[in-house]
Amino acid sequence: MLAAVTPLEAAMLVTGGLAAGVVNTLAGGGSLISVPLLVVTGLPGTVANGTNRIGILLQSGVAAWRFRAQGIWDVRSAGVELAAVAAGALAGAFAVTQLSDRFFERAFAVAMVVLLVPTLRRTPEPGVRKTRPSPWLRAPAFFGIGLYGGAFQAGVGILLVFALAWAGYDLVRANGLKVATNFCFTLLAIPVFVAEGKVAWPQAF
């Protein structure tokens, strides 16, 4: 059984959650903060990964609502992208819950190293295409992003912004669609983690 959350751990997670929420809304990579913090509080890697999704769901939902209120995104224009990401996320979530904690933690460490540099550096803005690629190109690209996001989550927002810009959205709308897409596929992935016993609810809240 997992131990209860101490006041110090709660303070760490609240602070980390605040930082992750800001980073995820502005760009992406907040899970590079929150997942290691959950591990520090004593959670196994795969449980930390699942637990992190509760905060991601709430943060993405609030961000998507605020972007929508400002008229920044319209999900009806991104049906192909949403469907492909959702399918990939479900597959990724099922796959990652079968990994051992040791293997997951090693794989997550590799993802952190790969994604930390572009997350911390100011990278050039991705160019926006004037014509949208074919759905036959967009669907597999976004399925792959969903597969990664369902499995690891960390840095998926950065990948989504670049992919949405490639798909023809300007960067403001791409950022709005990013949080909406993140909310949708996280909503689908969470039941997989819950069913596999990979969510520690006290730490999640």
C-alpha positions as a Markdown table, in Angstrom:
| # | Residue | x | y | z |
|---|---|---|---|---|
| 1 | Met | 0.0 | 0.0 | 0.0 |
| 2 | Leu | 1.2 | 3.5 | -0.8 |
| 3 | Ala | 2.0 | 5.8 | 2.1 |
| 4 | Ala | -0.1 | 8.9 | 2.8 |
| 5 | Val | 1.1 | 12.2 | 1.5 |
| 6 | Thr | 3.1 | 14.2 | 4.1 |
| 7 | Pro | 2.7 | 18.0 | 4.3 |
| 8 | Leu | 6.1 | 18.6 | 2.8 |
| 9 | Glu | 5.3 | 16.2 | -0.1 |
| 10 | Ala | 2.0 | 18.0 | -0.6 |
| 11 | Ala | 3.7 | 21.4 | -0.7 |
| 12 | Met | 6.3 | 20.0 | -3.2 |
| 13 | Leu | 3.5 | 18.6 | -5.5 |
| 14 | Val | 1.4 | 21.7 | -5.3 |
| 15 | Thr | 4.4 | 23.9 | -6.3 |
| 16 | Gly | 5.4 | 21.5 | -9.0 |
| 17 | Gly | 1.9 | 21.2 | -10.3 |
| 18 | Leu | 1.7 | 25.0 | -10.5 |
| 19 | Ala | 5.0 | 25.2 | -12.5 |
| 20 | Ala | 4.0 | 22.3 | -14.7 |
| 21 | Gly | 0.6 | 23.9 | -15.5 |
| 22 | Val | 2.2 | 27.1 | -16.6 |
| 23 | Val | 4.9 | 25.4 | -18.7 |
| 24 | Asn | 2.3 | 23.1 | -20.3 |
| 25 | Thr | 0.0 | 25.9 | -21.2 |
| 26 | Leu | 2.7 | 28.1 | -22.7 |
| 27 | Ala | 4.6 | 25.5 | -24.5 |
| 28 | Gly | 5.0 | 21.9 | -23.2 |
| 29 | Gly | 7.3 | 19.8 | -21.0 |
| 30 | Gly | 5.7 | 20.3 | -17.6 |
| 31 | Ser | 5.7 | 16.6 | -17.0 |
| 32 | Leu | 9.5 | 16.8 | -16.9 |
| 33 | Ile | 8.9 | 18.6 | -13.6 |
| 34 | Ser | 5.9 | 16.7 | -12.2 |
| 35 | Val | 6.8 | 13.1 | -12.9 |
| 36 | Pro | 10.2 | 13.2 | -11.2 |
| 37 | Leu | 8.6 | 15.0 | -8.2 |
| 38 | Leu | 6.1 | 12.2 | -7.9 |
| 39 | Val | 8.9 | 9.7 | -8.0 |
| 40 | Val | 10.7 | 11.7 | -5.2 |
| 41 | Thr | 7.6 | 11.3 | -3.0 |
| 42 | Gly | 8.1 | 7.5 | -3.2 |
| 43 | Leu | 5.9 | 6.4 | -6.1 |
| 44 | Pro | 7.1 | 3.8 | -8.6 |
| 45 | Gly | 7.8 | 5.2 | -12.0 |
| 46 | Thr | 4.8 | 3.6 | -13.8 |
| 47 | Val | 2.5 | 4.8 | -11.0 |
| 48 | Ala | 4.0 | 8.3 | -11.1 |
| 49 | Asn | 3.3 | 8.3 | -14.9 |
| 50 | Gly | -0.3 | 7.4 | -14.4 |
| 51 | Thr | -0.8 | 9.7 | -11.4 |
| 52 | Asn | 0.6 | 12.7 | -13.4 |
| 53 | Arg | -2.3 | 12.3 | -15.9 |
| 54 | Ile | -4.9 | 13.6 | -13.4 |
| 55 | Gly | -3.1 | 17.0 | -13.1 |
| 56 | Ile | -2.6 | 17.0 | -16.9 |
| 57 | Leu | -6.3 | 16.5 | -17.4 |
| 58 | Leu | -7.4 | 19.3 | -15.1 |
| 59 | Gln | -4.7 | 21.7 | -16.4 |
| 60 | Ser | -5.5 | 21.0 | -20.0 |
| 61 | Gly | -9.3 | 21.3 | -19.4 |
| 62 | Val | -8.9 | 24.7 | -17.8 |
| 63 | Ala | -6.5 | 25.9 | -20.5 |
| 64 | Ala | -8.7 | 24.6 | -23.3 |
| 65 | Trp | -11.7 | 26.3 | -21.8 |
| 66 | Arg | -9.9 | 29.7 | -21.5 |
| 67 | Phe | -8.6 | 29.4 | -25.1 |
| 68 | Arg | -12.1 | 28.5 | -26.3 |
| 69 | Ala | -13.6 | 31.5 | -24.5 |
| 70 | Gln | -11.2 | 33.7 | -26.4 |
| 71 | Gly | -12.2 | 32.1 | -29.7 |
| 72 | Ile | -8.6 | 30.8 | -30.3 |
| 73 | Trp | -9.5 | 27.3 | -31.4 |
| 74 | Asp | -12.2 | 25.3 | -33.1 |
| 75 | Val | -11.8 | 21.5 | -32.7 |
| 76 | Arg | -14.1 | 20.9 | -35.6 |
| 77 | Ser | -11.3 | 21.8 | -38.0 |
| 78 | Ala | -8.9 | 19.3 | -36.5 |
| 79 | Gly | -11.0 | 16.1 | -36.6 |
| 80 | Val | -8.3 | 14.0 | -38.4 |
| 81 | Glu | -5.6 | 15.1 | -35.9 |
| 82 | Leu | -7.8 | 14.5 | -32.8 |
| 83 | Ala | -8.9 | 11.0 | -34.0 |
| 84 | Ala | -5.3 | 10.0 | -34.8 |
| 85 | Val | -3.9 | 11.3 | -31.5 |
| 86 | Ala | -6.7 | 9.6 | -29.5 |
| 87 | Ala | -6.1 | 6.2 | -31.2 |
| 88 | Gly | -2.3 | 6.5 | -30.6 |
| 89 | Ala | -2.7 | 7.6 | -27.0 |
| 90 | Leu | -4.9 | 4.6 | -26.1 |
| 91 | Ala | -2.3 | 2.2 | -27.7 |
| 92 | Gly | 0.5 | 4.0 | -25.9 |
| 93 | Ala | -1.2 | 3.9 | -22.5 |
| 94 | Phe | -2.0 | 0.2 | -22.8 |
| 95 | Ala | 1.6 | -0.5 | -23.8 |
| 96 | Val | 3.3 | 1.5 | -21.1 |
| 97 | Thr | 1.2 | 0.0 | -18.3 |
| 98 | Gln | 2.7 | -3.4 | -19.2 |
| 99 | Leu | 6.3 | -2.2 | -18.6 |
| 100 | Ser | 8.2 | -2.8 | -15.4 |
| 101 | Asp | 9.0 | 0.2 | -13.2 |
| 102 | Arg | 12.7 | -0.3 | -13.9 |
| 103 | Phe | 12.3 | -0.3 | -17.6 |
| 104 | Phe | 9.9 | 2.7 | -17.6 |
| 105 | Glu | 12.2 | 4.8 | -15.5 |
| 106 | Arg | 15.1 | 4.2 | -17.9 |
| 107 | Ala | 13.0 | 5.0 | -20.9 |
| 108 | Phe | 11.6 | 8.1 | -19.2 |
| 109 | Ala | 15.2 | 9.2 | -18.4 |
| 110 | Val | 16.1 | 9.0 | -22.1 |
| 111 | Ala | 13.0 | 11.0 | -23.0 |
| 112 | Met | 14.0 | 13.7 | -20.4 |
| 113 | Val | 17.5 | 14.0 | -21.9 |
| 114 | Val | 16.1 | 14.2 | -25.4 |
| 115 | Leu | 13.4 | 16.7 | -24.6 |
| 116 | Leu | 15.1 | 18.9 | -21.9 |
| 117 | Val | 17.3 | 20.8 | -24.4 |
| 118 | Pro | 14.5 | 22.1 | -26.7 |
| 119 | Thr | 12.3 | 22.7 | -23.6 |
| 120 | Leu | 14.8 | 24.9 | -21.9 |
| 121 | Arg | 16.3 | 26.7 | -25.0 |
| 122 | Arg | 14.5 | 29.2 | -27.0 |
| 123 | Thr | 14.1 | 27.4 | -30.3 |
| 124 | Pro | 13.1 | 29.0 | -33.7 |
| 125 | Glu | 9.4 | 29.1 | -34.3 |
| 126 | Pro | 8.2 | 26.4 | -36.6 |
| 127 | Gly | 7.1 | 27.5 | -40.0 |
| 128 | Val | 3.4 | 27.3 | -40.8 |
| 129 | Arg | 2.4 | 25.7 | -44.0 |
| 130 | Lys | 0.1 | 27.6 | -46.3 |
| 131 | Thr | -1.5 | 24.4 | -47.6 |
| 132 | Arg | -2.5 | 21.5 | -45.4 |
| 133 | Pro | -0.8 | 18.2 | -45.9 |
| 134 | Ser | -3.0 | 15.3 | -47.0 |
| 135 | Pro | -5.0 | 13.4 | -44.3 |
| 136 | Trp | -3.0 | 10.4 | -45.3 |
| 137 | Leu | 0.1 | 12.1 | -44.1 |
| 138 | Arg | -1.4 | 13.9 | -41.1 |
| 139 | Ala | -3.1 | 10.8 | -39.6 |
| 140 | Pro | 0.1 | 8.6 | -39.1 |
| 141 | Ala | 2.1 | 11.6 | -37.9 |
| 142 | Phe | -0.5 | 12.5 | -35.2 |
| 143 | Phe | -1.0 | 8.8 | -34.4 |
| 144 | Gly | 2.7 | 8.6 | -33.6 |
| 145 | Ile | 2.5 | 11.7 | -31.4 |
| 146 | Gly | -0.5 | 10.2 | -29.6 |
| 147 | Leu | 1.4 | 6.9 | -29.1 |
| 148 | Tyr | 4.2 | 8.8 | -27.4 |
| 149 | Gly | 1.9 | 11.0 | -25.4 |
| 150 | Gly | -0.2 | 8.0 | -24.1 |
| 151 | Ala | 3.0 | 6.3 | -23.0 |
| 152 | Phe | 5.1 | 9.1 | -21.6 |
| 153 | Gln | 3.3 | 12.4 | -21.9 |
| 154 | Ala | 6.4 | 14.5 | -21.1 |
| 155 | Gly | 7.1 | 17.0 | -23.9 |
| 156 | Val | 4.1 | 15.9 | -26.0 |
| 157 | Gly | 2.9 | 19.5 | -26.1 |
| 158 | Ile | 6.1 | 20.6 | -27.9 |
| 159 | Leu | 5.6 | 17.9 | -30.5 |
| 160 | Leu | 2.0 | 18.8 | -30.9 |
| 161 | Val | 2.7 | 22.5 | -31.5 |
| 162 | Phe | 5.3 | 21.7 | -34.2 |
| 163 | Ala | 3.0 | 19.1 | -35.8 |
| 164 | Leu | 0.0 | 21.4 | -35.8 |
| 165 | Ala | 2.0 | 24.2 | -37.4 |
| 166 | Trp | 3.2 | 21.7 | -40.0 |
| 167 | Ala | -0.5 | 20.8 | -40.5 |
| 168 | Gly | -1.3 | 24.4 | -41.4 |
| 169 | Tyr | -2.4 | 26.1 | -38.2 |
| 170 | Asp | -0.9 | 29.4 | -37.1 |
| 171 | Leu | 1.1 | 29.2 | -33.8 |
| 172 | Val | -1.6 | 30.8 | -31.6 |
| 173 | Arg | -4.3 | 28.4 | -32.8 |
| 174 | Ala | -1.8 | 25.5 | -32.7 |
| 175 | Asn | -1.2 | 26.2 | -29.0 |
| 176 | Gly | -4.9 | 26.4 | -28.3 |
| 177 | Leu | -5.5 | 23.1 | -30.2 |
| 178 | Lys | -2.6 | 21.6 | -28.4 |
| 179 | Val | -4.2 | 21.9 | -25.0 |
| 180 | Ala | -7.6 | 20.8 | -26.3 |
| 181 | Thr | -6.0 | 17.7 | -27.9 |
| 182 | Asn | -4.0 | 17.0 | -24.8 |
| 183 | Phe | -7.3 | 17.1 | -22.8 |
| 184 | Cys | -9.1 | 14.8 | -25.1 |
| 185 | Phe | -6.4 | 12.1 | -25.3 |
| 186 | Thr | -5.6 | 12.3 | -21.6 |
| 187 | Leu | -9.3 | 11.8 | -20.8 |
| 188 | Leu | -9.2 | 8.6 | -22.9 |
| 189 | Ala | -5.8 | 7.4 | -21.4 |
| 190 | Ile | -6.7 | 7.8 | -17.7 |
| 191 | Pro | -9.2 | 4.9 | -17.5 |
| 192 | Val | -6.4 | 2.6 | -18.8 |
| 193 | Phe | -4.0 | 3.7 | -16.0 |
| 194 | Val | -6.8 | 3.5 | -13.4 |
| 195 | Ala | -7.8 | 0.0 | -14.5 |
| 196 | Glu | -4.1 | -1.1 | -14.2 |
| 197 | Gly | -3.8 | 0.4 | -10.7 |
| 198 | Lys | -1.3 | 3.0 | -11.9 |
| 199 | Val | -2.9 | 6.1 | -10.2 |
| 200 | Ala | -2.2 | 7.2 | -6.6 |
| 201 | Trp | -5.1 | 9.4 | -5.9 |
| 202 | Pro | -3.8 | 11.4 | -2.9 |
| 203 | Gln | -0.7 | 12.4 | -4.8 |
| 204 | Ala | -2.8 | 13.1 | -7.9 |
| 205 | Phe | -5.0 | 15.5 | -6.2 |
